[in-house]
């Protein structure tokens, strides 16, 4: 497929205060901007708590399963896909508690790796419903390798 091919968009996901609090507990980062709605109402620029940028980033896997699964990626073949990291990742807009987000995925390119396998780049943008600016934009890397068996 040529670079620039749209792969699709995930379903919307509402980022609840409970999601934010669970992420804060797990990462041991219970910052008032994220976990204290009363404090945020009185002190935060948006007047509400916001999601962690890393929580938004962690949702990429959930969103990608929806999109890649609908494309049949990894369905019944002998190729394994591995997360290889990011070339670029930015979080230009905060996600307020209660907002809905979804991921948009675009094939950006592929190359054969000297070490084996194929490195695939997917451009991803996480949209915030009713907001012109994205919560996250990234070039996400994967490596596809054939099973040894």
QUIHUCOR-V486195 format. One record per residue. N is the residue number from 1. D_CENTER is the distance of its C-alpha to the mean C-alpha in whole Angstrom. Layout:
BEGIN
n=N d_center=D_CENTER
n=N d_center=D_CENTER
END
This chain:
BEGIN
n=1 d_center=22
n=2 d_center=22
n=3 d_center=20
n=4 d_center=18
n=5 d_center=18
n=6 d_center=16
n=7 d_center=14
n=8 d_center=13
n=9 d_center=11
n=10 d_center=10
n=11 d_center=12
n=12 d_center=12
n=13 d_center=11
n=14 d_center=14
n=15 d_center=13
n=16 d_center=16
n=17 d_center=18
n=18 d_center=19
n=19 d_center=15
n=20 d_center=15
n=21 d_center=19
n=22 d_center=18
n=23 d_center=15
n=24 d_center=18
n=25 d_center=20
n=26 d_center=18
n=27 d_center=17
n=28 d_center=21
n=29 d_center=20
n=30 d_center=21
n=31 d_center=22
n=32 d_center=23
n=33 d_center=21
n=34 d_center=19
n=35 d_center=21
n=36 d_center=24
n=37 d_center=24
n=38 d_center=28
n=39 d_center=28
n=40 d_center=25
n=41 d_center=27
n=42 d_center=30
n=43 d_center=28
n=44 d_center=25
n=45 d_center=24
n=46 d_center=22
n=47 d_center=25
n=48 d_center=22
n=49 d_center=20
n=50 d_center=16
n=51 d_center=13
n=52 d_center=12
n=53 d_center=10
n=54 d_center=9
n=55 d_center=9
n=56 d_center=6
n=57 d_center=4
n=58 d_center=6
n=59 d_center=5
n=60 d_center=2
n=61 d_center=6
n=62 d_center=8
n=63 d_center=7
n=64 d_center=8
n=65 d_center=11
n=66 d_center=12
n=67 d_center=12
n=68 d_center=13
n=69 d_center=15
n=70 d_center=17
n=71 d_center=18
n=72 d_center=19
n=73 d_center=18
n=74 d_center=19
n=75 d_center=22
n=76 d_center=25
n=77 d_center=25
n=78 d_center=26
n=79 d_center=23
n=80 d_center=20
n=81 d_center=16
n=82 d_center=15
n=83 d_center=12
n=84 d_center=14
n=85 d_center=12
n=86 d_center=11
n=87 d_center=14
n=88 d_center=13
n=89 d_center=10
n=90 d_center=11
n=91 d_center=10
n=92 d_center=13
n=93 d_center=14
n=94 d_center=14
n=95 d_center=13
n=96 d_center=16
n=97 d_center=17
n=98 d_center=17
n=99 d_center=15
n=100 d_center=13
n=101 d_center=10
n=102 d_center=8
n=103 d_center=6
n=104 d_center=9
n=105 d_center=10
n=106 d_center=13
n=107 d_center=15
n=108 d_center=16
n=109 d_center=18
n=110 d_center=20
n=111 d_center=23
n=112 d_center=25
n=113 d_center=25
n=114 d_center=28
n=115 d_center=27
n=116 d_center=26
n=117 d_center=24
n=118 d_center=21
n=119 d_center=19
n=120 d_center=16
n=121 d_center=14
n=122 d_center=11
n=123 d_center=10
n=124 d_center=7
n=125 d_center=8
n=126 d_center=6
n=127 d_center=10
n=128 d_center=12
n=129 d_center=15
n=130 d_center=18
n=131 d_center=17
n=132 d_center=17
n=133 d_center=15
n=134 d_center=11
n=135 d_center=9
n=136 d_center=7
n=137 d_center=8
n=138 d_center=8
n=139 d_center=10
n=140 d_center=9
n=141 d_center=12
n=142 d_center=14
n=143 d_center=17
n=144 d_center=19
n=145 d_center=23
n=146 d_center=25
n=147 d_center=27
n=148 d_center=30
n=149 d_center=32
END
